[in-house]
């Protein structure tokens, strides 16, 4: 077992927002904010079969993920990205899940 944590964030577009806007804001969020954060290892954006999206982020540890969440509250790039998402403050905790990596496998 490792300390690595996989963050799974479910994304539903806000009314009037487009996938193209989401991808552009996602790229800006990555370059301007996330790439430079301690503990960040990898990120994938996926389109789900039901029309929603998932942001899948691999962190060195849960502590790293939590620390970056605090910094995100003050970031313009994060605000622009999150502004394209439909968010209910009462259920925000349900939209993001942190899963401990138990074991990883690679081809070969």
Buried (B, 14 or more C-beta within 10 A) or exposed (E): EEEBBBBBBBBBBBEEBEEEBBEBBBEBBBEBBBEEBEBBEEBEBEEEEEEBBBBBBBBBBBEBBEBBEEEBEEBEBBEBBBEBBEEEEEEEEEBBEBEEEEEEEEEE
